Amino acid sequence: MPRYYFDVRDGDGSFVDDVGVELPDMHTAVKEARKAIADMVRDALREAEGPAISILVRDGADGPILITVTMTTDDQS
């Protein structure tokens, strides 16, 4: 089973995944990355401003695939 790596970049900096996780295919890896980024967005929305968040999915064959979410908060209160 191939190993996929999930590198994360957010307002706190960058994290390069050097451990990875075994998954059946890139489609499954992208689904896992989407779940992870949804959790990160939920957490970021609790803060005053949400940063740009991205996950780079690598496997060395089918990738890399970049998933990016950018949040903008316009607080006009």
C-alpha angles and dihedrals in degrees: 000000000000122000119232127200125209115205113191130203122184141138090297094057135258132322120194112205107223095168104052128178133257113246132164097246148341091269090061091045091054090049089052091048091051091052091049094048091048089056091048091050091051090053093045092052088064088065125078094253127020117224128217108272126197137176121199112203113206132182104152093243116047097020174093100099118175121210113188132181119186119193125195122190119198106193107188098161 
